[in-house]
Amino acid sequence: MEFFCYHRDRPGSVPLRDELLEDHWSSMDRYAKEMIARGPTFAGDTPTGSVHIVDLPDPAAARAFAFAEPNYQAGVYRDVLLRRWHNTLGRTMWDFPGGRTGGDRYLVLGFGTGHAADLAAPPDRDELIAYGPLLSDNGSDRLGTAALARAPNPDTARAVLTPERYADIEVHDWQFGGRSS
């Protein structure tokens, strides 16, 4: 089962986040084989959250992953978005043809109401790093869409989703995560 997890930072928590960096990475290292994508979001140079897309056995394992995370336990995060997810592209971020560098990267979240939107990935998949629906816990209801995309600007990234089909679309600067080489 695949899960999308977005920990949003509490304002003013950057010093604590920095202090816990090794603890965070050590925690994530335990999930290396299950990781589909990961990385921080930013506002300018300031971290604003952490995205993790993981393949875990069940919702209980996903909750343990999200809420045992050291930054969450220490109060770095103000909230957590945890949803079932489906890997429409069938690859990890490390398989992205565009590689780890080059171009701006974005997290695009579309929150839906009513009929499901963007059931299939857009035809130009070359700029998509990860793409899939946000689902209810039992996987039966579509609640939105989450995408990681390379784009020249936030508006182009937003256009990955069909705007009129969502109650709200968020776009966040994002970068490939993990330990520095």
CORZIUR-V233901 format. One record per helix or strand of 3 or more residues. SS is the DSSP state (H for helix, E for strand). FROM is the first residue (numbers start at 1). LEN is the number of residues. If there is no record, write none. Layout:
ss: <SS & SS>
from: <FROM & FROM>
len: <LEN & LEN>
This chain:
ss: <E & H & H & H & E & E & H & H & E & H & E & H & E & E & H & H & E>
from: <2 & 14 & 21 & 32 & 35 & 46 & 59 & 70 & 77 & 93 & 104 & 125 & 128 & 142 & 154 & 163 & 168>
len: <8 & 6 & 9 & 3 & 9 & 10 & 10 & 5 & 9 & 3 & 8 & 3 & 8 & 10 & 5 & 3 & 7>
